[in-house]
Amino acid sequence: MAVQTKYRTCNLCEALCGLEIQVENNKAISIKGDKQDVLSHGHICPKAVALIDIHEDPDRLKHPMQKKEGKWEQVSWEEAYEYAAAKLVGIQQAHGANAVGIYQGNPSVHNLGTTLFSPDFVRSLKTTNRFSATSVDQLAHHLAGTYMFGHPLLVPVPDINRTKLWLIVGGNPLVSNGSMMTAPGVHHKLKDIQQRGGKVIVIDPRKTETAHKADQHIFIKPGTDFWLFAGIVSHLLHTDQVDLGHLTDVIESAQVDKIKGALAPFSLNMAAEKTGIPVSVIKELIHEFTTAESAVCYGRLGVSAAHNGSLCHWLINCMNILTGNFDQAGGAMFTNPAVDVRARKSRAPKFARWHSRVKGLPEFNGELPSAAIADDILEPGEGQIKAMITSCGNPVLSVPNGKKLDEAFSSLDFMLCIDIYLNETTKHADLILPPATGLETPHYGIAFHNLAIHNTAKYSEAAVEKEAGTKYDWEIFSELLEAYQKAKAAAEGEAAPESQSISLEDKLDMLLRFSPQQLSLEELKKHEHGIDLGAHIPMLPQVLKTDDQKIDLFPTIYEEGLKAVSTHDESEEAHPFMMIGRRQLRSNNSWMHNLGRLMRGRDRCTMLIHPQDAESLSIAEGQMVQVSSKIASVRIAAEVTEDIMPGAISIPHGWGHHRKGTKMSVAESHAGVSFNDLADDSLLDTVSGVSVINAIPVQLSVPAD
């Protein structure tokens, strides 16, 4: 068969990079960037090429695996569904609907089938014990969207294609290609800003890959971002530097005055004291931001998953709004996607309608913080979680206090995992259902088109045919739902509901047709490089979903949150060091370390430490160091560098493949340590109740052996 050229979108991260794939005899033989792609214009990262490795990985599971008497056996799909349904229904019959919990990892929204078909299955369980990666790394964004703009997915993105000043706080978009901002080829965007006379400023405890390309980098003490933002917004209000521009009619002036009063105690002097950034530097930053032709502040994981992360994102929105840099070209803007997943009408905020059983953590949008999972499994009593379902996730490595979660999963009566690997989480399963993945699956990035820096639409058909006997994720969820409903009906003596048959493409086509752009899947298929839907345009007030179609600039939860902030921050306690995480270009959370081409070269799971701190503790380059938090200790090699500020250390997330019972080919030398074994699940954001996974107090010591 002749070599065919297939075009598709990479689904390994948020960037939606276009790929040009050469296929021969149903085998991908090369992958490179699609220069005609309307969003990425040829950009790809090393992970995209590794799609071939994932597809051909001998460790990848392709058929249902059931644990029988402690040993894994391959079973048929029919047997697997029947077994899963019987166990889930039996446990719920005996202990109640909430005895079953479910956790969905980040890749859930990277896979079209899971995005569209898992919700029906999850809803059918009727459990309030629902969890996801959202509460670990991005809930602060969605909480602000809910309370300020009326919908959790009304998350503004920086219009970096037109801005003249981009302020990045706690983010590293050169490595992440965005994160809550779909932006392939960020290094080109940085150059473009600079070439049009603009400026890029990064504020971070580490001089990141992005900071090295920026015009200015400012060190900040880990976990003190709130004080910086509170001081800046307070200064803007108390020096009459507010410019609402065209937003005057969608903001109540009384709210502006109310914020001014509430932020009065937070001065620039206090910000400087807390953050370690001199007042003169903060004042110059404010001057540049307010006088730039256009400017936008973007905060990411280092902000949202740190102390007072929820308040930080409210303040970031306030900063952009009050300086006239919101809903304007070059500022923070809302997208206009082909599939708009934002609700058409106003709804009451879905927050704190119920709480987790042990810690009392609040629900948001139907999900509880993932930090509650372990305790709600381990603590006996009414409402105890007896069974867990995980989909596209490895929470043992990605959720705070992974050791406790490891213990909790081992105690369950039943565990079902929908995953392609036998990993640190799925090893606890009684049943694993592996979906077809990557090159075998069609794709449309619904979530990430809603966060993209430019409006586009693109549908990717599968590059290769899936192997006989395997199932797509949407088939698994549909068939699992049917089996569960039949088993439940039988247990309750009722007739089973009729099965609802709808294909992936039919469901996507319906979403496309009923969205503002009114595209069809048939039309989209004609454009293999995607359709350019244009730059962002002002969307207010039309896009707002609040009751009065106005921005709620000072929601009550933030007003109460400010009152709860103490001038004595946890980061001031007597801990020698504060630990922050970091992301790496060649790994995608916890599941890319099985691929040889991505793991080549030096060990990348190292602890960054400043030379001054290394010298004071007699730590040499490459020396093993014991890092201890309140809950655990790990040993990791030191990497001495001036890219980390004194008093801070950095360990990358996603590693820690040393646990027994997995079936993965990660080399022992690349097993690394798990950042989340050190993350204390009792450190919580005061507003949202989610875990703090940046600015973790730790101590360092040099092991004697």
KOLTORLUM-387820 format. One line per 10 residues: their letters; for each residue x, y, z of C-alpha. Coordinates in steps of 0.001 Angstrom, whole numbers, plus 500000, padded with zeros to 6 digits. Layout:
<nodes>
a = X:Y:Z ~ ...
</nodes>
This chain:
<nodes>
mavqtkyrtc = 500000:500000:500000 ~ 501299:503466:499108 ~ 502338:505861:501853 ~ 499429:508075:502911 ~ 499597:511502:504520 ~ 497176:512039:507399 ~ 496579:515298:509228 ~ 495398:515392:512808 ~ 495719:517241:516101 ~ 498027:516089:518864
nlcealcgle = 496012:515443:522032 ~ 498837:514992:524545 ~ 498606:518485:526024 ~ 496486:521613:525701 ~ 498301:523062:522694 ~ 496305:521338:519901 ~ 499346:521175:517624 ~ 498654:520092:514061 ~ 500468:516972:512873 ~ 501429:515639:509458
iqvennkais = 501643:511849:509745 ~ 503006:509442:507170 ~ 501186:506090:507287 ~ 502130:502887:505488 ~ 500267:499589:505876 ~ 498294:500971:508829 ~ 501532:501927:510593 ~ 502664:505475:511358 ~ 506222:505850:510097 ~ 506846:509558:510733
ikgdkqdvls = 505310:512560:512469 ~ 506117:516217:511934 ~ 504399:519538:512401 ~ 501648:520544:509980 ~ 502777:523917:508625 ~ 499290:524566:507247 ~ 497536:524023:510566 ~ 495468:527136:511269 ~ 496414:527280:514952 ~ 499913:525793:515405
hghicpkava = 501474:526675:512008 ~ 503917:523752:512116 ~ 504940:523889:515770 ~ 505266:520624:517670 ~ 507216:519484:520734 ~ 509057:516178:521313 ~ 505951:514572:522838 ~ 504124:514617:519509 ~ 506700:512372:517837 ~ 506310:509956:520754
lidihedpdr = 502701:509264:519719 ~ 504207:506446:517660 ~ 505924:505086:520768 ~ 502666:505137:522750 ~ 500866:503341:519945 ~ 503534:500642:519739 ~ 504402:500426:523448 ~ 504488:496730:524431 ~ 503379:497706:527949 ~ 500157:499295:526677
lkhpmqkkeg = 497080:497283:527588 ~ 494600:496556:524814 ~ 492130:494082:526318 ~ 490292:493887:529660 ~ 492422:492599:532521 ~ 490842:491146:535664 ~ 492694:490319:538861 ~ 491835:486790:539939 ~ 493407:485467:543127 ~ 496055:488155:542909
kweqvsweea = 496991:487449:539295 ~ 496031:489351:536151 ~ 494033:487501:533503 ~ 492682:488702:530177 ~ 488885:488461:529963 ~ 486317:489278:527308 ~ 484649:492672:527147 ~ 481269:491097:527937 ~ 482655:489323:531012 ~ 484386:492514:532129
yeyaaaklvg = 481267:494672:531840 ~ 479125:492111:533652 ~ 481669:491792:536469 ~ 482070:495559:536883 ~ 478330:496208:536864 ~ 477623:493459:539395 ~ 480284:494725:541800 ~ 479248:498378:541561 ~ 475549:497667:541975 ~ 476161:495199:544796
iqqahganav = 478270:497689:546755 ~ 475729:500467:546268 ~ 472874:498160:547289 ~ 474722:497283:550489 ~ 476204:500657:551410 ~ 474400:503360:549411 ~ 475085:505220:546178 ~ 477920:507255:547701 ~ 479891:504098:548496 ~ 481197:504360:544932
giyqgnpsvh = 483621:507159:544121 ~ 485020:508203:540759 ~ 488165:510122:539832 ~ 488816:511505:536343 ~ 492307:512644:535380 ~ 493451:515401:533028 ~ 493555:513180:529907 ~ 489758:512881:530168 ~ 489392:516214:528371 ~ 492211:515333:525958
nlgttlfspd = 490126:512453:524591 ~ 486971:513282:522656 ~ 485204:510015:523435 ~ 485720:510355:527175 ~ 484712:514026:527069 ~ 481410:513268:525356 ~ 480442:509867:526760 ~ 481771:509592:530321 ~ 479291:512158:531780 ~ 476261:509907:531189
fvrslkttnr = 477964:507019:532975 ~ 479113:509227:535867 ~ 475621:510680:536326 ~ 474087:507199:536328 ~ 476072:506298:539469 ~ 474222:509025:541422 ~ 477146:509425:543783 ~ 478275:512683:545341 ~ 481795:511279:545667 ~ 483047:512587:542349
fsatsvdqla = 486611:513845:541985 ~ 488924:515028:539224 ~ 492261:516675:538510 ~ 490430:520020:538309 ~ 490662:520457:542080 ~ 494412:519843:541993 ~ 495514:522323:539361 ~ 492840:524696:538049 ~ 489761:525071:540210 ~ 490645:528663:541156
hhlagtymfg = 490159:529687:537508 ~ 486723:528066:537336 ~ 485587:529443:540682 ~ 486357:532966:539482 ~ 484545:532274:536214 ~ 481494:531076:538110 ~ 481185:533945:540553 ~ 482425:536845:538448 ~ 481063:535952:534995 ~ 478356:533366:535635
hpllvpvpdi = 479875:530119:534355 ~ 482857:527952:535382 ~ 484116:527812:531807 ~ 484048:531574:531289 ~ 487791:531717:531811 ~ 489444:534697:530077 ~ 492626:534000:528123 ~ 495480:536406:527353 ~ 495301:537855:523847 ~ 499051:537398:523379
nrtklwlivg = 498795:537739:519615 ~ 498151:541473:520064 ~ 499291:542493:523534 ~ 502157:544919:524145 ~ 502858:543762:527717 ~ 502452:540193:528951 ~ 502857:539684:532695 ~ 503247:535995:533576 ~ 503018:534971:537232 ~ 503598:531375:538329
gnplvsngsm = 503364:530014:534788 ~ 505805:528559:532298 ~ 503980:528621:528941 ~ 507133:527956:526930 ~ 507040:524423:528381 ~ 503291:523948:528862 ~ 502307:525592:525549 ~ 499803:527502:527613 ~ 497898:525695:530374 ~ 494411:527159:530771
mtapgvhhkl = 495474:528981:527607 ~ 495864:526931:524428 ~ 498923:528469:522781 ~ 501126:526296:520564 ~ 504536:527778:519774 ~ 504747:530226:522670 ~ 508397:530972:521908 ~ 507260:532509:518600 ~ 504610:534545:520444 ~ 507216:535903:522855
kdiqqrggkv = 509397:537033:519952 ~ 506403:538597:518218 ~ 505572:540668:521313 ~ 509156:541875:521553 ~ 509430:542608:517818 ~ 506369:544853:517915 ~ 507949:546874:520709 ~ 506266:545067:523571 ~ 507593:543426:526700 ~ 507305:540117:528556
ividprktet = 507745:540014:532342 ~ 507852:536822:534399 ~ 507381:536707:538172 ~ 508345:533335:539629 ~ 510508:531801:542388 ~ 512370:530059:539578 ~ 513910:531515:536459 ~ 511916:529268:534160 ~ 512440:528457:530499 ~ 509933:531227:529751
ahkadqhifi = 511743:533674:532037 ~ 514989:533064:530164 ~ 513290:534298:526968 ~ 511445:537171:528646 ~ 512568:540784:528916 ~ 512497:540750:532703 ~ 512355:538157:535468 ~ 511449:538983:539066 ~ 511959:536485:541888 ~ 509093:536148:544383
kpgtdfwlfa = 508973:534167:547615 ~ 506907:530990:547074 ~ 503284:531250:548151 ~ 503177:535043:548491 ~ 501473:535942:545204 ~ 498314:537058:547019 ~ 500181:539858:548774 ~ 501583:541099:545474 ~ 498201:541161:543715 ~ 496390:542607:546743
givshllhtd = 498983:545365:547017 ~ 498826:546177:543295 ~ 495018:546312:543078 ~ 494831:548311:546315 ~ 497389:550772:544950 ~ 495452:551150:541693 ~ 492277:551961:543613 ~ 493845:554307:546160 ~ 495803:556289:543546 ~ 492841:556658:541177
qvdlghltdv = 494450:554622:538392 ~ 491218:552858:537460 ~ 490074:552835:533845 ~ 486971:550712:533232 ~ 486610:551901:529645 ~ 483754:550163:527835 ~ 483041:548029:530916 ~ 481490:550927:532848 ~ 477970:549716:532109 ~ 478632:546125:533173
iesaqvdkik = 480244:546909:536544 ~ 478540:548452:539567 ~ 480623:551401:540769 ~ 479640:550578:544337 ~ 481564:547316:544034 ~ 484708:549172:543028 ~ 484393:551337:546146 ~ 483752:548262:548270 ~ 486909:546543:547015 ~ 488859:549724:547680
galapfslnm = 487812:549617:551324 ~ 488395:545893:551707 ~ 491920:546108:550263 ~ 492930:549194:552261 ~ 495092:547166:554698 ~ 497132:545687:551830 ~ 499804:548205:550926 ~ 502782:548027:548594 ~ 505041:548056:551629 ~ 503304:544948:552934
aaektgipvs = 503545:543361:549472 ~ 507272:544039:549395 ~ 507781:542632:552884 ~ 505878:539429:552086 ~ 507150:538783:548559 ~ 510730:539977:548772 ~ 510153:542252:545756 ~ 511277:545860:546462 ~ 508572:548541:546464 ~ 510396:550382:543676
vikeliheft = 510196:547300:541445 ~ 506478:546837:542145 ~ 505794:550512:541410 ~ 507674:550310:538115 ~ 505696:547174:537242 ~ 502423:549005:537911 ~ 503560:551974:535838 ~ 504476:549794:532868 ~ 501231:547833:533090 ~ 498973:550891:533314
taesavcygr = 500739:552900:530607 ~ 501190:550119:528041 ~ 499073:550371:524904 ~ 497661:547000:525935 ~ 498596:544653:528756 ~ 497454:541380:530283 ~ 498259:539525:533494 ~ 498256:535710:533358 ~ 498613:533535:536454 ~ 498884:529805:536397
lgvsaahngs = 499726:526753:538518 ~ 502250:528486:540759 ~ 499447:530899:541648 ~ 496271:528801:541524 ~ 497708:525847:543466 ~ 499472:527928:546114 ~ 498381:529772:549255 ~ 495223:531869:548680 ~ 495068:530709:545042 ~ 491356:531482:544704
lchwlincmn = 491826:535060:545905 ~ 494768:535417:543515 ~ 492690:534646:540439 ~ 489928:536999:541545 ~ 492586:539706:541934 ~ 494166:538912:538546 ~ 490767:539416:536914 ~ 490322:542641:538899 ~ 493752:543868:537814 ~ 492965:543283:534130
iltgnfdqag = 489481:544790:534460 ~ 490402:547886:536471 ~ 493221:548847:534086 ~ 491035:548675:530976 ~ 492692:545469:529774 ~ 489674:543189:529774 ~ 487496:542263:526796 ~ 489826:544356:524667 ~ 492387:543430:522004 ~ 495687:542680:523684
gamftnpavd = 494093:542103:527090 ~ 492226:539234:528737 ~ 489456:538061:526397 ~ 486785:535396:526054 ~ 486896:532962:523165 ~ 484230:532400:520514 ~ 484601:528666:519765 ~ 482744:526464:517305 ~ 481540:524223:520142 ~ 480666:526545:522997
vrarksrapk = 480318:524484:526177 ~ 479233:527448:528276 ~ 475626:527428:529446 ~ 473028:529468:527626 ~ 471306:530719:530736 ~ 472199:531874:534207 ~ 472367:529251:536923 ~ 473019:529475:540638 ~ 476688:528769:541458 ~ 477314:525107:542155
farwhsrvkg = 479552:525455:545171 ~ 479457:524004:548687 ~ 476102:522260:548124 ~ 477607:519305:549987 ~ 480907:518539:551684 ~ 483308:515634:551935 ~ 482588:513223:554788 ~ 485794:513479:556849 ~ 487479:516829:556090 ~ 484297:518719:555267
lpefngelps = 485708:520082:551997 ~ 483215:521888:549729 ~ 481878:520541:546453 ~ 482318:522587:543276 ~ 480338:521924:540091 ~ 479450:518419:541275 ~ 482967:517439:542375 ~ 484750:517301:545710 ~ 488430:518213:546147 ~ 490648:515223:545376
aaiaddilep = 492448:515742:548686 ~ 489366:514201:550314 ~ 489572:510809:548565 ~ 491992:508994:550883 ~ 490307:509969:554161 ~ 486835:509156:552846 ~ 488070:505672:551909 ~ 490072:504979:555069 ~ 487679:506368:557712 ~ 485094:503712:558690
gegqikamit = 481469:504656:559151 ~ 478362:505603:557271 ~ 479134:506995:553814 ~ 482570:505372:553560 ~ 483814:504934:549993 ~ 484016:501202:549347 ~ 484688:501207:545598 ~ 486542:503545:543240 ~ 486522:504096:539516 ~ 489400:505967:537909
scgnpvlsvp = 489495:507172:534329 ~ 492562:508570:532568 ~ 494326:509315:535818 ~ 497109:508261:538153 ~ 496139:510026:541400 ~ 498679:508100:543483 ~ 501298:510269:541772 ~ 499241:513373:541022 ~ 497173:514007:544164 ~ 498629:515367:547433
ngkkldeafs = 499755:512778:549991 ~ 500135:509999:547445 ~ 501315:507519:550072 ~ 498035:507813:551949 ~ 496105:507396:548715 ~ 498220:504345:547863 ~ 497195:502837:551203 ~ 493553:503809:550720 ~ 493234:502210:547277 ~ 494692:498956:548616
sldfmlcidi = 491848:498763:551157 ~ 488916:499067:548724 ~ 486335:496336:548196 ~ 486448:496958:544442 ~ 488338:499170:542006 ~ 487717:499694:538301 ~ 490233:501589:536167 ~ 489814:502798:532592 ~ 493428:503160:531520 ~ 496030:501944:529045
ylnettkhad = 498720:501089:531620 ~ 499228:499016:534751 ~ 500607:501908:536774 ~ 500939:503154:540358 ~ 497167:503614:540646 ~ 495728:500893:538420 ~ 497816:498196:540120 ~ 495205:498361:542890 ~ 492372:497643:540454 ~ 490304:494496:540254
lilppatgle = 489526:495291:536641 ~ 491214:497455:533995 ~ 489409:498465:530798 ~ 491918:499883:528277 ~ 490642:502118:525455 ~ 492158:502585:522015 ~ 494271:505716:522133 ~ 496254:508364:520305 ~ 496711:507659:516614 ~ 493737:505251:516585
tphygiafhn = 491152:507757:517727 ~ 489344:510690:516123 ~ 489685:513983:517947 ~ 488200:517417:518423 ~ 489617:519499:521289 ~ 486366:520809:522746 ~ 487775:522080:526042 ~ 490900:523615:524549 ~ 489249:525447:521661 ~ 487338:527180:524472
laihntakys = 490691:528356:525893 ~ 492627:529071:522713 ~ 494439:532320:521963 ~ 492848:532321:518485 ~ 489465:530954:517410 ~ 489785:527859:515233 ~ 488020:524538:514675 ~ 489513:521251:513545 ~ 488375:517637:513447 ~ 490925:514835:513190
eaavekeagt = 490003:511431:511899 ~ 491994:508448:513129 ~ 495428:508136:511519 ~ 495459:504335:511776 ~ 492798:501691:512342 ~ 492534:500293:515838 ~ 493467:496701:516487 ~ 490737:494070:516152 ~ 489028:493350:519456 ~ 489870:496694:521038
kydweifsel = 487368:499378:522035 ~ 487199:503138:521728 ~ 486701:505030:524994 ~ 483226:506143:523938 ~ 482275:502521:523285 ~ 483542:501500:526720 ~ 481531:504159:528523 ~ 478389:503441:526479 ~ 478582:499681:527019 ~ 479562:500003:530670
leayqkakaa = 476595:502315:531223 ~ 474249:499803:529605 ~ 475612:496923:531705 ~ 475348:498978:534903 ~ 471770:500041:534170 ~ 470734:496448:533458 ~ 472344:495153:536658 ~ 470788:497935:538716 ~ 467341:497382:537226 ~ 467580:493662:537916
aegeaapesq = 468608:494280:541526 ~ 465672:496643:542018 ~ 463192:494394:540212 ~ 462579:496878:537428 ~ 462787:496765:533665 ~ 466100:497890:532239 ~ 465987:501122:530220 ~ 466301:500847:526481 ~ 469847:501348:525262 ~ 470538:504687:523631
sisledkldm = 472664:504294:520538 ~ 474474:507380:519276 ~ 477879:507537:517672 ~ 480761:509815:518548 ~ 480468:511711:515274 ~ 476712:512152:515613 ~ 477087:513676:519066 ~ 479884:516012:517941 ~ 477909:517046:514864 ~ 474968:517985:517062
llrfspqqls = 477175:520148:519276 ~ 478675:521887:516254 ~ 475297:522627:514673 ~ 473805:524078:517860 ~ 476756:526349:518660 ~ 477077:529975:517515 ~ 479245:529228:514460 ~ 476662:526671:513226 ~ 479231:524451:511570 ~ 478641:520816:510715
leelkkhehg = 481000:517904:511039 ~ 480638:517312:507316 ~ 481887:520830:506613 ~ 484693:520530:509154 ~ 485955:517327:507536 ~ 486567:519240:504319 ~ 489251:521305:506077 ~ 491970:518891:507177 ~ 494162:521735:508472 ~ 491270:523325:510386
idlgahipml = 489099:526406:509939 ~ 490267:529855:511055 ~ 487383:531528:512923 ~ 489223:534769:513546 ~ 490846:536703:516360 ~ 489048:537274:519633 ~ 486479:540055:519671 ~ 484834:541919:522572 ~ 482117:539631:523949 ~ 480634:541636:526825
pqvlktddqk = 477993:541771:528033 ~ 476504:539137:525692 ~ 478701:536264:526888 ~ 478071:536859:530611 ~ 475819:534334:532349 ~ 475173:536274:535555 ~ 471570:537067:536488 ~ 471888:540764:535604 ~ 474384:540181:532761 ~ 476966:542241:534593
idlfptiyee = 480381:541370:535999 ~ 480186:540632:539716 ~ 483455:542318:540628 ~ 483324:541520:544349 ~ 481485:538249:545005 ~ 480715:537426:548621 ~ 483057:534413:548738 ~ 486045:536657:548004 ~ 484849:539296:550444 ~ 484711:536626:553156
glkavsthde = 487991:535142:551943 ~ 489764:538483:552408 ~ 488528:538680:555979 ~ 489993:535232:556654 ~ 493469:536169:555399 ~ 495898:536636:558237 ~ 498816:539033:557995 ~ 500867:536133:559361 ~ 501170:533846:556352 ~ 502006:530137:556631
seeahpfmmi = 505094:530697:554514 ~ 506584:532731:557376 ~ 506707:529756:559725 ~ 510045:528332:560829 ~ 510716:526129:557799 ~ 514103:526550:556168 ~ 512832:525968:552635 ~ 509680:526221:550541 ~ 509176:523613:547818 ~ 507640:524394:544437
grrqlrsnns = 506951:522087:541493 ~ 507905:522366:537866 ~ 506762:520963:534537 ~ 509055:519528:531905 ~ 508692:519576:528144 ~ 509426:515876:527636 ~ 506944:514545:530163 ~ 503210:514903:530392 ~ 502228:514483:534019 ~ 502900:510899:535131
wmhnlgrlmr = 502508:508728:532063 ~ 505113:509716:529468 ~ 508108:508238:531263 ~ 507621:504839:529656 ~ 508842:506112:526299 ~ 512549:505712:525592 ~ 513003:508623:523200 ~ 511595:511051:525767 ~ 513713:509737:528616 ~ 517087:509919:526873
grdrctmlih = 519846:511965:528416 ~ 520485:513074:531965 ~ 518248:512455:534943 ~ 515625:515219:534969 ~ 513989:514371:538289 ~ 516301:516533:540391 ~ 515962:519052:543195 ~ 516912:522588:542165 ~ 518708:524508:544903 ~ 520477:527879:544922
pqdaeslsia = 524298:527827:545278 ~ 524095:529879:548467 ~ 521822:527317:550114 ~ 523838:524402:548766 ~ 527014:525851:550240 ~ 525435:526468:553644 ~ 524355:522804:553826 ~ 527505:521405:552163 ~ 525481:520005:549271 ~ 527379:519300:546062
egqmvqvssk = 526056:518963:542500 ~ 524476:515532:542069 ~ 524594:514697:545770 ~ 521614:512848:547266 ~ 519579:515027:549600 ~ 516769:514053:551939 ~ 513771:516344:551570 ~ 511261:516130:554417 ~ 507826:517701:554717 ~ 505317:517330:557525
iasvriaaev = 504090:514019:556093 ~ 506967:512278:554286 ~ 510593:512223:553164 ~ 512232:511457:549822 ~ 515812:511237:548576 ~ 516692:513090:545410 ~ 519803:514323:543599 ~ 520638:518011:543944 ~ 520991:520307:540944 ~ 522730:523502:542021
tedimpgais = 521609:526511:539998 ~ 521034:530235:540258 ~ 517745:529701:538421 ~ 516052:529062:541773 ~ 515906:531769:544430 ~ 517498:531301:547865 ~ 515162:529645:550353 ~ 513271:527741:547666 ~ 513723:524315:546090 ~ 511988:522797:543062
iphgwghhrk = 511071:519176:542327 ~ 509233:518209:539091 ~ 505825:516587:539301 ~ 504701:513308:537760 ~ 507627:511121:538775 ~ 507882:508395:541437 ~ 507755:505104:539524 ~ 509432:503103:542278 ~ 506301:501422:543630 ~ 506026:497673:543062
gtkmsvaesh = 503184:496011:541181 ~ 503256:498055:537979 ~ 503988:496741:534530 ~ 505896:499565:532921 ~ 509340:499776:531378 ~ 510482:502923:533181 ~ 514192:502486:533813 ~ 515145:502393:537492 ~ 517498:505311:536888 ~ 514512:507373:535705
agvsfndlad = 511992:506313:538363 ~ 512403:509580:540252 ~ 510475:510598:543359 ~ 506894:511735:543678 ~ 506455:515431:544434 ~ 503012:514614:545804 ~ 504352:512247:548425 ~ 505635:515424:550100 ~ 502537:517563:549449 ~ 500581:517858:552686
dslldtvsgv = 496884:517230:552023 ~ 495966:519273:555115 ~ 497302:522515:553570 ~ 494213:524025:551973 ~ 493117:527126:550090 ~ 490847:529011:552473 ~ 488203:529866:549863 ~ 487897:526689:547779 ~ 489165:524001:550157 ~ 491523:522524:547546
svinaipvql = 495063:521465:548378 ~ 498089:523718:548267 ~ 500711:521981:546124 ~ 503133:524869:545730 ~ 505040:526532:548567 ~ 505222:523388:550710 ~ 507352:523854:553858 ~ 510256:521365:553829 ~ 513560:520654:555525 ~ 516751:519432:553849
svpad = 519461:517148:555170 ~ 522334:515150:553739 ~ 521947:511390:554403 ~ 524846:509803:556218 ~ 524913:506763:553908
</nodes>
